[in-house]
Amino acid sequence: MSPTRKPDVCQPTGTAELPMLDVYMPMMKSAAIVSAARMGLFEALAGGALEADELAGRLAADAQGTRTLADFLVALGYLTKSATRYANTDSTQRWFTRAGQIDYTPGALWTHEAWSMMGDLSSAVVAGTPQRSLWDTMRDKPHLGPLFSRYMQAFAQDLGPDLIAHVPVTDRHARLLDLGGSHGLHSIRFCRTYERLNAVIVDMPSALTDTATTVANEGLSDRIRLHPANLLDLDWVQPCDIVLYLSVGHNQHEVDNRRVLGEIARMMRPGGLLVIHDYLAEDPLNAFHAAFRLTLLYETGTRTYSEEEYRGWLREAGFSAVSRIDLNPLEKGSLLLAYR
Ligand SMILES: C[S@@+](CC[C@H](N)C(=O)[O-])C[C@H]1O[C@@H](n2cnc3c(N)ncnc32)[C@H](O)[C@@H]1O
């Protein structure tokens, strides 16, 4: 499916330049999409077009309220309207319903939580660090951990086939360590693909609440073990052949990444393979990357790193033959493969 160009609702409809639209319209756009996802509006339309009244009935919502929301979603390019019936666009069906290949609804639900956090963004900018890290907030609000893991799971469903295609697992690889493995999908996919692999998933307890069930449902409880821990405590250190460090580096400070990569190198046998997935910083940063860095500043006080930074740490740790693979599309990020 080719990408859908949606209307740029931040542009003034007249000739006057109205910078206020840059503030107001993204807020309303985000609020409308997130509300629709929370109410199950896109899912309700997954089976076909509906009249506003029918749609409202399915959502147990007011008809006029539903019509007002749906009309804005039409203007945003998320729904179409034919006569009086509303339908999902191909892109909405693809990205925000179970009928699509991957359902990013958990991302919209996470955004609902991120809203209230981002209202406080300036405090992190002033301090240069979060008032409270996302991991601490997850301890206070136990529903956040599983929701974040479900969001990461949606990304992992998308990334999984790329990993299998690009990571050269050999007969000599038997013990896999999945640092920051969260939902468990990557370990499951590798163990399913390679019968001789056993895996250990290390993550904070808040990220692992549903993982044992997922692993059990796949019939892999005898081959995949969970290790709830802060990976910076280094109590997971054990001999292994493949280490996954997938979207975890940007959650750590430089000094901690160097420490963790050093430990991985120390316990990995020669011929072992380290797989890093991340969004590598380029100069200048594009808008998406710059926004992600601002999110990290608020959530964890960390940042994204460049290929050169990773290569320097890997060299220092004793890894060699580092190769970079940029995924397609670029928004999926990049892999760094490094051998011990
Ligand atoms: C962006 S998510 C990526 C999840 C998974 N690796 C993937 O690629 O889908 C980062 C994960 O790293 C975990 N994580 C970050 N810092 C950690 C730490 N210090 N100790 C343990 N887990 C950590 C988070 O809990 C989260 O599950």
Ligand as a Chemical Component Dictionary entry (heavy atoms), coordinates in Angstrom:
data_LIG
# 
_chem_comp.id                   LIG 
_chem_comp.type                 NON-POLYMER 
_chem_comp.pdbx_formal_charge   0 
_chem_comp.three_letter_code    LIG 
# 
loop_
_chem_comp_atom.comp_id 
_chem_comp_atom.atom_id 
_chem_comp_atom.alt_atom_id 
_chem_comp_atom.type_symbol 
_chem_comp_atom.charge 
_chem_comp_atom.model_Cartn_x 
_chem_comp_atom.model_Cartn_y 
_chem_comp_atom.model_Cartn_z 
_chem_comp_atom.pdbx_ordinal 
LIG C1  C1  C 0  11.586 0.812  23.786 1  
LIG S1  S1  S 1  11.261 -0.622 24.720 2  
LIG C2  C2  C 0  11.797 -1.906 23.599 3  
LIG C3  C3  C 0  11.225 -3.249 23.928 4  
LIG C4  C4  C 0  11.737 -4.417 23.055 5  
LIG N1  N1  N 0  13.161 -4.611 23.201 6  
LIG C5  C5  C 0  11.411 -4.168 21.625 7  
LIG O1  O1  O 0  12.318 -3.888 20.816 8  
LIG O2  O2  O -1 10.225 -4.228 21.270 9  
LIG C6  C6  C 0  12.598 -0.555 25.879 10 
LIG C7  C7  C 0  12.514 -1.664 26.900 11 
LIG O3  O3  O 0  13.703 -1.622 27.682 12 
LIG C8  C8  C 0  13.353 -1.755 29.010 13 
LIG N2  N2  N 0  14.387 -1.100 29.830 14 
LIG C9  C9  C 0  14.850 0.163  29.697 15 
LIG N3  N3  N 0  15.779 0.424  30.650 16 
LIG C10 C10 C 0  15.894 -0.708 31.387 17 
LIG C11 C11 C 0  16.661 -1.064 32.514 18 
LIG N4  N4  N 0  17.502 -0.201 33.083 19 
LIG N5  N5  N 0  16.511 -2.300 33.022 20 
LIG C12 C12 C 0  15.646 -3.196 32.462 21 
LIG N6  N6  N 0  14.892 -2.914 31.387 22 
LIG C13 C13 C 0  15.008 -1.680 30.866 23 
LIG C14 C14 C 0  11.996 -1.088 29.136 24 
LIG O4  O4  O 0  11.289 -1.532 30.272 25 
LIG C15 C15 C 0  11.346 -1.504 27.840 26 
LIG O5  O5  O 0  10.666 -2.722 27.968 27 
# 
loop_
_chem_comp_bond.comp_id 
_chem_comp_bond.atom_id_1 
_chem_comp_bond.atom_id_2 
_chem_comp_bond.value_order 
_chem_comp_bond.pdbx_ordinal 
LIG C1  S1  SING 1  
LIG S1  C2  SING 2  
LIG S1  C6  SING 3  
LIG C2  C3  SING 4  
LIG C3  C4  SING 5  
LIG C4  N1  SING 6  
LIG C4  C5  SING 7  
LIG C5  O1  DOUB 8  
LIG C5  O2  SING 9  
LIG C6  C7  SING 10 
LIG C7  O3  SING 11 
LIG C7  C15 SING 12 
LIG O3  C8  SING 13 
LIG C8  N2  SING 14 
LIG C8  C14 SING 15 
LIG N2  C9  SING 16 
LIG N2  C13 SING 17 
LIG C9  N3  DOUB 18 
LIG N3  C10 SING 19 
LIG C10 C11 SING 20 
LIG C10 C13 DOUB 21 
LIG C11 N4  SING 22 
LIG C11 N5  DOUB 23 
LIG N5  C12 SING 24 
LIG C12 N6  DOUB 25 
LIG N6  C13 SING 26 
LIG C14 O4  SING 27 
LIG C14 C15 SING 28 
LIG C15 O5  SING 29 
# 
